[in-house]
């Protein structure tokens, strides 16, 4: 069953959006290689907080990616630009999806 992963977070103190987006490119490159990855959207709210929305083929593939995220050397910079205490991760089963015809 398809999974929607929602990750909300704030940037670490003193980190600009531009600095974060440079590190985010490492995440873009890594996530595309993960089994079960469908697509990802990154959005920023008016208050400056971020939401990373990722679609996975299954909970197993989402969990495997989440586990390997912290062990991936190319993503160590991400850990420094995000306020890790602000991170909230939620996984939800997708029951229906619509796309333009």
Biopython code that builds the backbone (N, CA, C, O; Angstrom):
import numpy as np
from Bio.PDB.StructureBuilder import StructureBuilder

atoms = [
    (1, "UNK", "N", (0.848, -1.188, 0.000)),
    (1, "UNK", "CA", (0.000, 0.000, 0.000)),
    (1, "UNK", "C", (0.883, 1.237, 0.000)),
    (1, "UNK", "O", (1.856, 1.298, 0.752)),
    (2, "UNK", "N", (0.565, 2.219, -0.826)),
    (2, "UNK", "CA", (1.349, 3.442, -0.949)),
    (2, "UNK", "C", (1.325, 4.247, 0.346)),
    (2, "UNK", "O", (0.344, 4.237, 1.090)),
    (3, "UNK", "N", (2.443, 4.951, 0.596)),
    (3, "UNK", "CA", (2.613, 5.703, 1.836)),
    (3, "UNK", "C", (2.962, 7.153, 1.534)),
    (3, "UNK", "O", (3.781, 7.442, 0.661)),
    (4, "UNK", "N", (2.335, 8.045, 2.260)),
    (4, "UNK", "CA", (2.649, 9.462, 2.231)),
    (4, "UNK", "C", (3.480, 9.756, 3.475)),
    (4, "UNK", "O", (3.038, 9.519, 4.599)),
    (5, "UNK", "N", (4.679, 10.272, 3.263)),
    (5, "UNK", "CA", (5.553, 10.656, 4.374)),
    (5, "UNK", "C", (5.560, 12.176, 4.456)),
    (5, "UNK", "O", (5.888, 12.855, 3.483)),
    (6, "UNK", "N", (5.202, 12.702, 5.607)),
    (6, "UNK", "CA", (5.198, 14.141, 5.843)),
    (6, "UNK", "C", (6.233, 14.449, 6.911)),
    (6, "UNK", "O", (6.144, 13.952, 8.034)),
    (7, "UNK", "N", (7.210, 15.264, 6.561)),
    (7, "UNK", "CA", (8.254, 15.654, 7.507)),
    (7, "UNK", "C", (8.212, 17.169, 7.630)),
    (7, "UNK", "O", (8.422, 17.881, 6.649)),
    (8, "UNK", "N", (7.940, 17.665, 8.838)),
    (8, "UNK", "CA", (7.946, 19.103, 9.073)),
    (8, "UNK", "C", (9.157, 19.434, 9.931)),
    (8, "UNK", "O", (9.562, 18.656, 10.795)),
    (9, "UNK", "N", (9.730, 20.615, 9.671)),
    (9, "UNK", "CA", (10.926, 21.007, 10.413)),
    (9, "UNK", "C", (11.197, 22.496, 10.236)),
    (9, "UNK", "O", (10.598, 23.170, 9.398)),
    (10, "UNK", "N", (12.120, 22.980, 11.054)),
    (10, "UNK", "CA", (12.625, 24.336, 10.951)),
    (10, "UNK", "C", (14.122, 24.259, 10.721)),
    (10, "UNK", "O", (14.761, 23.253, 11.029)),
    (11, "UNK", "N", (14.671, 25.330, 10.178)),
    (11, "UNK", "CA", (16.104, 25.371, 9.968)),
    (11, "UNK", "C", (16.820, 25.688, 11.275)),
    (11, "UNK", "O", (16.256, 26.307, 12.177)),
    (12, "UNK", "N", (18.064, 25.256, 11.357)),
    (12, "UNK", "CA", (18.891, 25.569, 12.520)),
    (12, "UNK", "C", (19.120, 27.079, 12.570)),
    (12, "UNK", "O", (19.072, 27.764, 11.549)),
    (13, "UNK", "N", (19.364, 27.572, 13.759)),
    (13, "UNK", "CA", (19.607, 29.009, 13.924)),
    (13, "UNK", "C", (20.784, 29.455, 13.060)),
    (13, "UNK", "O", (21.828, 28.804, 13.017)),
    (14, "UNK", "N", (20.589, 30.576, 12.378)),
    (14, "UNK", "CA", (21.649, 31.153, 11.572)),
    (14, "UNK", "C", (21.772, 30.582, 10.165)),
    (14, "UNK", "O", (22.612, 31.039, 9.390)),
    (15, "UNK", "N", (20.956, 29.599, 9.823)),
    (15, "UNK", "CA", (21.008, 28.986, 8.495)),
    (15, "UNK", "C", (20.007, 29.686, 7.583)),
    (15, "UNK", "O", (18.831, 29.819, 7.924)),
    (16, "UNK", "N", (20.476, 30.128, 6.433)),
    (16, "UNK", "CA", (19.584, 30.788, 5.473)),
    (16, "UNK", "C", (18.873, 29.740, 4.610)),
    (16, "UNK", "O", (19.298, 28.588, 4.525)),
    (17, "UNK", "N", (17.793, 30.169, 3.983)),
    (17, "UNK", "CA", (17.086, 29.290, 3.053)),
    (17, "UNK", "C", (18.035, 28.820, 1.949)),
    (17, "UNK", "O", (18.014, 27.653, 1.560)),
    (18, "UNK", "N", (18.866, 29.738, 1.450)),
    (18, "UNK", "CA", (19.792, 29.399, 0.366)),
    (18, "UNK", "C", (20.788, 28.319, 0.806)),
    (18, "UNK", "O", (21.076, 27.395, 0.046)),
    (19, "UNK", "N", (21.311, 28.432, 2.024)),
    (19, "UNK", "CA", (22.248, 27.415, 2.536)),
    (19, "UNK", "C", (21.555, 26.060, 2.638)),
    (19, "UNK", "O", (22.124, 25.031, 2.272)),
    (20, "UNK", "N", (20.330, 26.070, 3.135)),
    (20, "UNK", "CA", (19.563, 24.831, 3.259)),
    (20, "UNK", "C", (19.311, 24.206, 1.889)),
    (20, "UNK", "O", (19.467, 22.996, 1.722)),
    (21, "UNK", "N", (18.925, 25.016, 0.916)),
    (21, "UNK", "CA", (18.596, 24.479, -0.399)),
    (21, "UNK", "C", (19.810, 23.871, -1.097)),
    (21, "UNK", "O", (19.655, 22.960, -1.911)),
    (22, "UNK", "N", (21.005, 24.352, -0.796)),
    (22, "UNK", "CA", (22.217, 23.717, -1.323)),
    (22, "UNK", "C", (22.337, 22.300, -0.771)),
    (22, "UNK", "O", (22.591, 21.356, -1.519)),
    (23, "UNK", "N", (22.153, 22.156, 0.538)),
    (23, "UNK", "CA", (22.223, 20.823, 1.156)),
    (23, "UNK", "C", (21.079, 19.933, 0.680)),
    (23, "UNK", "O", (21.237, 18.719, 0.557)),
    (24, "UNK", "N", (19.925, 20.548, 0.412)),
    (24, "UNK", "CA", (18.764, 19.796, -0.047)),
    (24, "UNK", "C", (19.034, 19.080, -1.364)),
    (24, "UNK", "O", (18.440, 18.035, -1.628)),
    (25, "UNK", "N", (19.914, 19.620, -2.189)),
    (25, "UNK", "CA", (20.244, 18.962, -3.453)),
    (25, "UNK", "C", (20.878, 17.589, -3.217)),
    (25, "UNK", "O", (20.685, 16.671, -4.015)),
    (26, "UNK", "N", (21.628, 17.447, -2.133)),
    (26, "UNK", "CA", (22.194, 16.136, -1.789)),
    (26, "UNK", "C", (21.060, 15.149, -1.475)),
    (26, "UNK", "O", (21.106, 13.982, -1.864)),
    (27, "UNK", "N", (20.052, 15.644, -0.767)),
    (27, "UNK", "CA", (18.898, 14.799, -0.454)),
    (27, "UNK", "C", (18.141, 14.437, -1.726)),
    (27, "UNK", "O", (17.724, 13.290, -1.894)),
    (28, "UNK", "N", (17.959, 15.400, -2.621)),
    (28, "UNK", "CA", (17.288, 15.112, -3.897)),
    (28, "UNK", "C", (17.996, 13.982, -4.640)),
    (28, "UNK", "O", (17.358, 13.050, -5.127)),
    (29, "UNK", "N", (19.324, 14.077, -4.720)),
    (29, "UNK", "CA", (20.102, 13.057, -5.432)),
    (29, "UNK", "C", (20.018, 11.701, -4.751)),
    (29, "UNK", "O", (19.928, 10.675, -5.426)),
    (30, "UNK", "N", (20.046, 11.683, -3.435)),
    (30, "UNK", "CA", (20.011, 10.424, -2.683)),
    (30, "UNK", "C", (18.640, 9.762, -2.774)),
    (30, "UNK", "O", (18.548, 8.564, -3.044)),
    (31, "UNK", "N", (17.579, 10.527, -2.552)),
    (31, "UNK", "CA", (16.244, 9.926, -2.464)),
    (31, "UNK", "C", (15.835, 9.281, -3.785)),
    (31, "UNK", "O", (15.107, 8.289, -3.790)),
    (32, "UNK", "N", (16.298, 9.837, -4.902)),
    (32, "UNK", "CA", (15.951, 9.265, -6.210)),
    (32, "UNK", "C", (16.503, 7.852, -6.391)),
    (32, "UNK", "O", (16.014, 7.099, -7.233)),
    (33, "UNK", "N", (17.505, 7.492, -5.615)),
    (33, "UNK", "CA", (18.110, 6.164, -5.724)),
    (33, "UNK", "C", (17.497, 5.156, -4.765)),
    (33, "UNK", "O", (17.870, 3.983, -4.788)),
    (34, "UNK", "N", (16.567, 5.585, -3.925)),
    (34, "UNK", "CA", (16.011, 4.703, -2.905)),
    (34, "UNK", "C", (14.897, 3.821, -3.464)),
    (34, "UNK", "O", (14.009, 4.301, -4.168)),
    (35, "UNK", "N", (14.953, 2.531, -3.145)),
    (35, "UNK", "CA", (13.881, 1.635, -3.592)),
    (35, "UNK", "C", (12.522, 2.115, -3.086)),
    (35, "UNK", "O", (12.387, 2.508, -1.927)),
    (36, "UNK", "N", (11.537, 2.079, -3.947)),
    (36, "UNK", "CA", (10.176, 2.435, -3.560)),
    (36, "UNK", "C", (9.859, 3.911, -3.618)),
    (36, "UNK", "O", (8.721, 4.304, -3.366)),
    (37, "UNK", "N", (10.848, 4.750, -3.948)),
    (37, "UNK", "CA", (10.606, 6.185, -4.030)),
    (37, "UNK", "C", (9.744, 6.495, -5.244)),
    (37, "UNK", "O", (10.006, 6.006, -6.343)),
    (38, "UNK", "N", (8.712, 7.310, -5.040)),
    (38, "UNK", "CA", (7.833, 7.742, -6.130)),
    (38, "UNK", "C", (8.113, 9.196, -6.500)),
    (38, "UNK", "O", (8.540, 9.479, -7.620)),
    (39, "UNK", "N", (7.877, 10.115, -5.571)),
    (39, "UNK", "CA", (8.222, 11.517, -5.802)),
    (39, "UNK", "C", (8.207, 12.296, -4.506)),
    (39, "UNK", "O", (7.739, 11.831, -3.466)),
    (40, "UNK", "N", (8.749, 13.521, -4.613)),
    (40, "UNK", "CA", (8.958, 14.341, -3.422)),
    (40, "UNK", "C", (8.621, 15.786, -3.758)),
    (40, "UNK", "O", (8.869, 16.253, -4.870)),
    (41, "UNK", "N", (8.051, 16.489, -2.780)),
    (41, "UNK", "CA", (7.802, 17.927, -2.901)),
    (41, "UNK", "C", (8.250, 18.593, -1.607)),
    (41, "UNK", "O", (7.956, 18.103, -0.516)),
    (42, "UNK", "N", (8.955, 19.701, -1.729)),
    (42, "UNK", "CA", (9.436, 20.454, -0.578)),
    (42, "UNK", "C", (8.764, 21.813, -0.611)),
    (42, "UNK", "O", (8.809, 22.507, -1.627)),
    (43, "UNK", "N", (8.137, 22.200, 0.501)),
    (43, "UNK", "CA", (7.407, 23.463, 0.560)),
    (43, "UNK", "C", (7.769, 24.223, 1.829)),
    (43, "UNK", "O", (8.139, 23.642, 2.848)),
    (44, "UNK", "N", (7.648, 25.540, 1.730)),
    (44, "UNK", "CA", (7.929, 26.390, 2.880)),
    (44, "UNK", "C", (6.691, 27.206, 3.215)),
    (44, "UNK", "O", (6.072, 27.804, 2.335)),
    (45, "UNK", "N", (6.334, 27.227, 4.493)),
    (45, "UNK", "CA", (5.181, 27.998, 4.969)),
    (45, "UNK", "C", (5.576, 29.461, 5.189)),
    (45, "UNK", "O", (6.759, 29.801, 5.223)),
    (46, "UNK", "N", (4.583, 30.299, 5.333)),
    (46, "UNK", "CA", (4.833, 31.723, 5.555)),
    (46, "UNK", "C", (5.653, 31.979, 6.811)),
    (46, "UNK", "O", (6.392, 32.961, 6.876)),
    (47, "UNK", "N", (5.532, 31.098, 7.820)),
    (47, "UNK", "CA", (6.284, 31.294, 9.064)),
    (47, "UNK", "C", (7.729, 30.815, 8.964)),
    (47, "UNK", "O", (8.473, 30.883, 9.942)),
    (48, "UNK", "N", (8.134, 30.328, 7.783)),
    (48, "UNK", "CA", (9.500, 29.884, 7.577)),
    (48, "UNK", "C", (9.727, 28.407, 7.793)),
    (48, "UNK", "O", (10.797, 27.898, 7.458)),
    (49, "UNK", "N", (8.747, 27.698, 8.345)),
    (49, "UNK", "CA", (8.884, 26.256, 8.551)),
    (49, "UNK", "C", (8.767, 25.535, 7.209)),
    (49, "UNK", "O", (8.257, 26.091, 6.236)),
    (50, "UNK", "N", (9.237, 24.309, 7.170)),
    (50, "UNK", "CA", (9.282, 23.520, 5.933)),
    (50, "UNK", "C", (8.470, 22.242, 6.082)),
    (50, "UNK", "O", (8.328, 21.707, 7.181)),
    (51, "UNK", "N", (7.938, 21.758, 4.963)),
    (51, "UNK", "CA", (7.274, 20.458, 4.900)),
    (51, "UNK", "C", (7.833, 19.705, 3.708)),
    (51, "UNK", "O", (7.793, 20.183, 2.574)),
    (52, "UNK", "N", (8.351, 18.526, 3.983)),
    (52, "UNK", "CA", (8.883, 17.637, 2.950)),
    (52, "UNK", "C", (7.860, 16.517, 2.789)),
    (52, "UNK", "O", (7.608, 15.770, 3.734)),
    (53, "UNK", "N", (7.274, 16.396, 1.610)),
    (53, "UNK", "CA", (6.250, 15.402, 1.330)),
    (53, "UNK", "C", (6.836, 14.384, 0.350)),
    (53, "UNK", "O", (7.251, 14.732, -0.756)),
    (54, "UNK", "N", (6.859, 13.123, 0.778)),
    (54, "UNK", "CA", (7.452, 12.076, -0.046)),
    (54, "UNK", "C", (6.441, 10.950, -0.214)),
    (54, "UNK", "O", (5.810, 10.522, 0.752)),
    (55, "UNK", "N", (6.293, 10.480, -1.436)),
    (55, "UNK", "CA", (5.417, 9.350, -1.726)),
    (55, "UNK", "C", (6.285, 8.115, -1.926)),
    (55, "UNK", "O", (7.228, 8.116, -2.717)),
    (56, "UNK", "N", (5.941, 7.053, -1.181)),
    (56, "UNK", "CA", (6.663, 5.774, -1.229)),
    (56, "UNK", "C", (5.711, 4.671, -1.675)),
    (56, "UNK", "O", (4.497, 4.780, -1.499)),
    (57, "UNK", "N", (6.263, 3.620, -2.248)),
    (57, "UNK", "CA", (5.447, 2.493, -2.693)),
    (57, "UNK", "C", (4.889, 1.687, -1.535)),
    (57, "UNK", "O", (3.835, 1.064, -1.658)),
    (58, "UNK", "N", (5.602, 1.697, -0.398)),
    (58, "UNK", "CA", (5.144, 0.898, 0.750)),
    (58, "UNK", "C", (5.749, 1.441, 2.036)),
    (58, "UNK", "O", (6.683, 2.242, 2.003)),
    (59, "UNK", "N", (5.215, 1.003, 3.158)),
    (59, "UNK", "CA", (5.771, 1.381, 4.452)),
    (59, "UNK", "C", (7.161, 0.792, 4.626)),
    (59, "UNK", "O", (8.019, 1.396, 5.268)),
    (60, "UNK", "N", (7.381, -0.374, 4.062)),
    (60, "UNK", "CA", (8.692, -1.017, 4.172)),
    (60, "UNK", "C", (9.768, -0.165, 3.493)),
    (60, "UNK", "O", (10.853, 0.022, 4.043)),
    (61, "UNK", "N", (9.468, 0.346, 2.308)),
    (61, "UNK", "CA", (10.472, 1.153, 1.608)),
    (61, "UNK", "C", (10.658, 2.510, 2.290)),
    (61, "UNK", "O", (11.773, 3.030, 2.340)),
    (62, "UNK", "N", (9.580, 3.081, 2.812)),
    (62, "UNK", "CA", (9.691, 4.345, 3.548)),
    (62, "UNK", "C", (10.544, 4.165, 4.795)),
    (62, "UNK", "O", (11.400, 4.999, 5.091)),
    (63, "UNK", "N", (10.315, 3.086, 5.523)),
    (63, "UNK", "CA", (11.076, 2.812, 6.748)),
    (63, "UNK", "C", (12.543, 2.552, 6.448)),
    (63, "UNK", "O", (13.421, 3.020, 7.174)),
    (64, "UNK", "N", (12.811, 1.812, 5.388)),
    (64, "UNK", "CA", (14.202, 1.523, 5.019)),
    (64, "UNK", "C", (14.942, 2.813, 4.672)),
    (64, "UNK", "O", (16.091, 2.993, 5.075)),
    (65, "UNK", "N", (14.304, 3.698, 3.938)),
    (65, "UNK", "CA", (14.932, 4.968, 3.578)),
    (65, "UNK", "C", (15.158, 5.827, 4.814)),
    (65, "UNK", "O", (16.207, 6.456, 4.956)),
    (66, "UNK", "N", (14.184, 5.854, 5.696)),
    (66, "UNK", "CA", (14.314, 6.648, 6.918)),
    (66, "UNK", "C", (15.487, 6.143, 7.759)),
    (66, "UNK", "O", (16.233, 6.939, 8.329)),
    (67, "UNK", "N", (15.645, 4.851, 7.834)),
    (67, "UNK", "CA", (16.731, 4.272, 8.613)),
    (67, "UNK", "C", (18.097, 4.601, 7.991)),
    (67, "UNK", "O", (19.045, 4.919, 8.708)),
    (68, "UNK", "N", (18.194, 4.524, 6.667)),
    (68, "UNK", "CA", (19.485, 4.753, 6.025)),
    (68, "UNK", "C", (19.814, 6.233, 5.879)),
    (68, "UNK", "O", (20.968, 6.579, 5.625)),
    (69, "UNK", "N", (18.832, 7.113, 6.033)),
    (69, "UNK", "CA", (19.046, 8.563, 5.917)),
    (69, "UNK", "C", (20.174, 9.027, 6.832)),
    (69, "UNK", "O", (21.081, 9.728, 6.385)),
    (70, "UNK", "N", (20.129, 8.648, 8.095)),
    (70, "UNK", "CA", (21.118, 9.093, 9.066)),
    (70, "UNK", "C", (22.499, 8.506, 8.859)),
    (70, "UNK", "O", (23.484, 9.023, 9.386)),
    (71, "UNK", "N", (22.576, 7.429, 8.095)),
    (71, "UNK", "CA", (23.847, 6.758, 7.863)),
    (71, "UNK", "C", (24.505, 7.177, 6.550)),
    (71, "UNK", "O", (25.640, 6.787, 6.278)),
    (72, "UNK", "N", (23.810, 7.961, 5.738)),
    (72, "UNK", "CA", (24.315, 8.345, 4.417)),
    (72, "UNK", "C", (25.298, 9.506, 4.540)),
    (72, "UNK", "O", (24.909, 10.591, 4.974)),
    (73, "UNK", "N", (26.568, 9.303, 4.167)),
    (73, "UNK", "CA", (27.571, 10.368, 4.296)),
    (73, "UNK", "C", (27.217, 11.664, 3.561)),
    (73, "UNK", "O", (27.520, 12.748, 4.060)),
    (74, "UNK", "N", (26.590, 11.576, 2.399)),
    (74, "UNK", "CA", (26.272, 12.783, 1.637)),
    (74, "UNK", "C", (25.197, 13.638, 2.301)),
    (74, "UNK", "O", (24.980, 14.781, 1.897)),
    (75, "UNK", "N", (24.519, 13.093, 3.318)),
    (75, "UNK", "CA", (23.434, 13.823, 3.979)),
    (75, "UNK", "C", (23.837, 14.386, 5.335)),
    (75, "UNK", "O", (22.997, 14.949, 6.037)),
    (76, "UNK", "N", (25.086, 14.248, 5.713)),
    (76, "UNK", "CA", (25.519, 14.750, 7.017)),
    (76, "UNK", "C", (25.349, 16.267, 7.119)),
    (76, "UNK", "O", (25.068, 16.784, 8.200)),
    (77, "UNK", "N", (25.514, 16.976, 6.017)),
    (77, "UNK", "CA", (25.306, 18.419, 6.019)),
    (77, "UNK", "C", (23.869, 18.798, 6.316)),
    (77, "UNK", "O", (23.609, 19.839, 6.919)),
    (78, "UNK", "N", (22.923, 17.947, 5.893)),
    (78, "UNK", "CA", (21.503, 18.200, 6.175)),
    (78, "UNK", "C", (21.257, 18.223, 7.676)),
    (78, "UNK", "O", (20.460, 19.016, 8.177)),
    (79, "UNK", "N", (21.950, 17.344, 8.381)),
    (79, "UNK", "CA", (21.770, 17.268, 9.838)),
    (79, "UNK", "C", (22.205, 18.565, 10.517)),
    (79, "UNK", "O", (21.730, 18.889, 11.606)),
    (80, "UNK", "N", (23.105, 19.304, 9.877)),
    (80, "UNK", "CA", (23.627, 20.540, 10.467)),
    (80, "UNK", "C", (22.772, 21.762, 10.145)),
    (80, "UNK", "O", (22.805, 22.745, 10.886)),
    (81, "UNK", "N", (22.015, 21.720, 9.065)),
    (81, "UNK", "CA", (21.229, 22.890, 8.670)),
    (81, "UNK", "C", (19.782, 22.827, 9.156)),
    (81, "UNK", "O", (19.051, 23.814, 9.067)),
    (82, "UNK", "N", (19.372, 21.674, 9.668)),
    (82, "UNK", "CA", (18.007, 21.496, 10.189)),
    (82, "UNK", "C", (18.051, 21.470, 11.710)),
    (82, "UNK", "O", (18.946, 20.865, 12.300)),
    (83, "UNK", "N", (17.086, 22.125, 12.341)),
    (83, "UNK", "CA", (16.915, 22.028, 13.795)),
    (83, "UNK", "C", (16.296, 20.657, 14.061)),
    (83, "UNK", "O", (15.081, 20.486, 13.964)),
    (84, "UNK", "N", (17.140, 19.686, 14.397)),
    (84, "UNK", "CA", (16.684, 18.300, 14.518)),
    (84, "UNK", "C", (15.612, 18.124, 15.603)),
    (84, "UNK", "O", (14.815, 17.188, 15.533)),
    (85, "UNK", "N", (15.585, 19.007, 16.595)),
    (85, "UNK", "CA", (14.555, 18.907, 17.634)),
    (85, "UNK", "C", (13.187, 19.328, 17.114)),
    (85, "UNK", "O", (12.170, 18.997, 17.724)),
    (86, "UNK", "N", (13.145, 20.046, 16.008)),
    (86, "UNK", "CA", (11.865, 20.498, 15.447)),
    (86, "UNK", "C", (11.265, 19.476, 14.490)),
    (86, "UNK", "O", (10.115, 19.623, 14.078)),
    (87, "UNK", "N", (12.016, 18.450, 14.132)),
    (87, "UNK", "CA", (11.581, 17.491, 13.118)),
    (87, "UNK", "C", (10.424, 16.628, 13.625)),
    (87, "UNK", "O", (10.479, 16.054, 14.713)),
    (88, "UNK", "N", (9.383, 16.555, 12.806)),
    (88, "UNK", "CA", (8.235, 15.672, 13.070)),
    (88, "UNK", "C", (8.000, 14.858, 11.808)),
    (88, "UNK", "O", (7.902, 15.412, 10.713)),
    (89, "UNK", "N", (7.910, 13.540, 11.965)),
    (89, "UNK", "CA", (7.713, 12.643, 10.829)),
    (89, "UNK", "C", (6.392, 11.910, 11.014)),
    (89, "UNK", "O", (6.108, 11.388, 12.092)),
    (90, "UNK", "N", (5.590, 11.875, 9.960)),
    (90, "UNK", "CA", (4.308, 11.175, 9.999)),
    (90, "UNK", "C", (4.182, 10.351, 8.723)),
    (90, "UNK", "O", (4.457, 10.844, 7.629)),
    (91, "UNK", "N", (3.771, 9.112, 8.866)),
    (91, "UNK", "CA", (3.516, 8.237, 7.713)),
    (91, "UNK", "C", (2.026, 7.919, 7.678)),
    (91, "UNK", "O", (1.430, 7.556, 8.692)),
    (92, "UNK", "N", (1.436, 8.059, 6.497)),
    (92, "UNK", "CA", (0.005, 7.812, 6.335)),
    (92, "UNK", "C", (-0.221, 6.938, 5.111)),
    (92, "UNK", "O", (0.456, 7.080, 4.094)),
    (93, "UNK", "N", (-1.188, 6.031, 5.228)),
    (93, "UNK", "CA", (-1.552, 5.192, 4.080)),
    (93, "UNK", "C", (-2.342, 6.028, 3.086)),
    (93, "UNK", "O", (-3.239, 6.783, 3.463)),
    (94, "UNK", "N", (-2.003, 5.887, 1.825)),
    (94, "UNK", "CA", (-2.725, 6.580, 0.762)),
    (94, "UNK", "C", (-3.851, 5.679, 0.288)),
    (94, "UNK", "O", (-3.621, 4.533, -0.098)),
    (95, "UNK", "N", (-5.054, 6.195, 0.319)),
    (95, "UNK", "CA", (-6.211, 5.413, -0.119)),
    (95, "UNK", "C", (-6.660, 5.775, -1.523)),
    (95, "UNK", "O", (-7.246, 4.949, -2.223)),
    (96, "UNK", "N", (-6.387, 7.008, -1.941)),
    (96, "UNK", "CA", (-6.744, 7.409, -3.297)),
    (96, "UNK", "C", (-5.829, 8.552, -3.737)),
    (96, "UNK", "O", (-5.417, 9.381, -2.926)),
    (97, "UNK", "N", (-5.524, 8.581, -5.018)),
    (97, "UNK", "CA", (-4.738, 9.668, -5.605)),
    (97, "UNK", "C", (-5.382, 10.036, -6.923)),
    (97, "UNK", "O", (-5.878, 9.172, -7.646)),
    (98, "UNK", "N", (-5.371, 11.297, -7.225)),
    (98, "UNK", "CA", (-5.929, 11.785, -8.490)),
    (98, "UNK", "C", (-4.846, 12.505, -9.254)),
    (98, "UNK", "O", (-4.012, 13.190, -8.662)),
    (99, "UNK", "N", (-4.850, 12.360, -10.533)),
    (99, "UNK", "CA", (-3.932, 13.067, -11.416)),
    (99, "UNK", "C", (-4.718, 13.524, -12.636)),
    (99, "UNK", "O", (-5.732, 12.921, -12.989)),
    (100, "UNK", "N", (-4.256, 14.579, -13.274)),
    (100, "UNK", "CA", (-4.961, 15.024, -14.479)),
    (100, "UNK", "C", (-4.973, 13.926, -15.539)),
    (100, "UNK", "O", (-4.037, 13.133, -15.644)),
    (101, "UNK", "N", (-6.018, 13.896, -16.298)),
    (101, "UNK", "CA", (-6.151, 12.869, -17.343)),
    (101, "UNK", "C", (-5.199, 13.101, -18.484)),
    (101, "UNK", "O", (-5.183, 12.329, -19.442)),
]
sb = StructureBuilder()
sb.init_structure("model")
sb.init_model(0)
sb.init_chain("A")
sb.init_seg("    ")
for serial, (resi, resn, name, xyz) in enumerate(atoms, 1):
    if name == "N":
        sb.init_residue(resn, " ", resi, " ")
    sb.init_atom(name, np.array(xyz, "f"), 0.0, 1.0, " ", f" {name:<3s}", serial, name[0])
structure = sb.get_structure()
